[in-house]
Amino acid sequence: MRYCYVPYFQRTVKKLDPHIKDKVSDAVNNIVDFYNEGGHSTKGLGIKHLRDNLWEARAGLQIRILYDLSGGQVTFLLAGSHDDVRNFLKR
């Protein structure tokens, strides 16, 4: 499995408060572990299939991580609120 981050993901993380950045970093590491271990334990990530290749995971109560899972690659797209995810999906 390969992992990459689009520039937009990095910009959305950069705008977050420092304590939330830590939660996002932990969640990204847990997502990587989840797929490296064959998808067994989500460790409270709340991984959810949204549509097509798009998936969402929790990085806390208010923050979600949106990523694309296709072709043996996880591409992190966005870190933000529920509304941020919804607006991203409308584009």
Secondary structure as GFF3:
##gff-version 3
##sequence-region A 1 91
A	DSSP	beta_strand	2	5	.	.	.	ID=ss1
A	DSSP	alpha_helix	7	14	.	.	.	ID=ss2
A	DSSP	alpha_helix	18	36	.	.	.	ID=ss3
A	DSSP	beta_strand	48	51	.	.	.	ID=ss4
A	DSSP	beta_strand	54	58	.	.	.	ID=ss5
A	DSSP	beta_strand	64	70	.	.	.	ID=ss6
A	DSSP	beta_strand	73	80	.	.	.	ID=ss7
A	DSSP	alpha_helix	82	90	.	.	.	ID=ss8
###
